[in-house]
């Protein structure tokens, strides 16, 4: 039962983010309609989203998006598709592939070179500048292990 409650809470949080982003799009409707028309006319399905626009709308949101993009970007993309279906239904039918948000702006410490990528950056939205020539998946190695069994050392 607790798992169902957690799933419901997660879905409600996702839906709230979708509603927030749709409201954000409607607040800047003319700008976003022009942006969508221009990108779709070019055949580009990557729609630019400025981090500074998120910051202006809600303080600290850009940091939360950078720290946990999995919670925000799918909801924002769903809100974008919903906005497009309400404003230009014919354009949605003409889509050959899904719309994606192209996050742009000041990434701060999330702007790194390939050498700067560490395990700490896993799961975060990063701006990677440079060429990745080699990438390996390594197995964690046990360096030191100490096991204590109660009763064995007692006399």
N, C-alpha and C positions, 0 to 999 in steps of 0.2 A: 504494500500500500504506500509505503514511503517513497518507493521508486517512482510510482505513478504521480505522486505529489511533486517530486523533483522534476519529472518530465513536464508536468503541467506548468510549473513555475518557469522552467526554461523556455517553453513555448510562449508563455505570456511575455517574458522578457524580450524574446525575439520579435513578437508582434508589436510590442511597444516601440522597439527600435525602428521597425518598418514604418509605423505610424509617424514617428518623429521625423524620419527622413522624408517621407511624403509631404509632411507639413513644411519642412525646410524647402523642398522643391517648389511647393505652391507659393511660399513666401517670396521666392525669386523666380517666379514662373516664366517671365519673358526671357530672362537670361538663359534658363535651362532649356526652354523650347528652342531658342536659337542655337544653342550648343548642340543639342540632340539632332536638329535638322542638318546642321553643317557636318557633323561627324558621320551621320548616316548617309548623306549625299556622297561623302568621300569613300563610303564603304568601310569605315573604321568603326569597330564595335567597342573600342576602348574610350570611355567617356572620362575626361579629366575632372578630378575633384581636388580642389585646393584645401590643404590643411588649415590655412588661415581663414577660409570661409567657415569651417567647422568651429574654429576658435571664436570667431565673431558671434556665431549663433549661440554657442554654449561654452562657457569658459572651462578649459580642461578636457574637453571632448577629444581634441586631437591627440593628447597624450594617452588617453584610454584606447583610442584606435590603434596607435603605434604599439602599445603594450599588449593588446589582445585583439588582433584583427579578426580572428575567427568569430568573435561575438558580434562584430559590427559590420564587416564588409558583406557577408551574405545577406544580412537584413537590409543594408543600404541598397544592394543590387536588386533585391526583391522589391523594395520601395520604388526604385528607379523604373523597373519594368511596369509596376502598377501605375505609376505616374504617366508613363508613356502610353499605356493601354487606355487610360482615361482621356488623355489629351489628343492622341493620334492613333486610334485603333488600327487603321490601315497599315501604319508603320510596323506595328507589332506582328501583323500577319506576314509582312515582307521580310522579317528578320531571318537570316540564314544561320545565325549563330547567336548565342546569348550575349547580352550587353555586360560589359565588365567595367568597373571603375578603375581609373588610372590615377592613383593617389600621387599628388605632386605637392611640393612645398619644402619647408624647412624640416628635415628629419632629425636635426640635432645629433645626438650621439648614436642615433640609428643609421647614420650615413657613414658607411665604412668601405674599406677596400677588402678584397678577398682575404688578405692576411689578417684583417681585423675581425673576421667572423669567428665567433667562439660559441661554445655550448650555451653560454648565457643568452645568446641572441636567438636561440631556438624558440619558435612560436611567436616571435615579434615581427612586426612589419619593418623590414630593413630596406635601405636604399644602398645597393651594392654597386660601387663604381670601380670598374676594372675588368680584367679577363680572368676567368677561372680556368686554369689549365689542368688541374687535377683535383679530384674530390674523392675521399675515401671514407668508407664506413668501417670503423674499428670496433673491436670488442672491448668492453671494459676489462681491466686487469685488476685482480685482487692483489694489493700491495702488502696488506697486513691484516691478519685476522686473529682475534683472541676470543676463546670460548671459555666461559666459567660455568662450572656445574656446581650448584650448591650441594653441600653434603660430602663432596669428595675431599675437600681441603679441611673439613672439620674433623677433630679427633676426639 
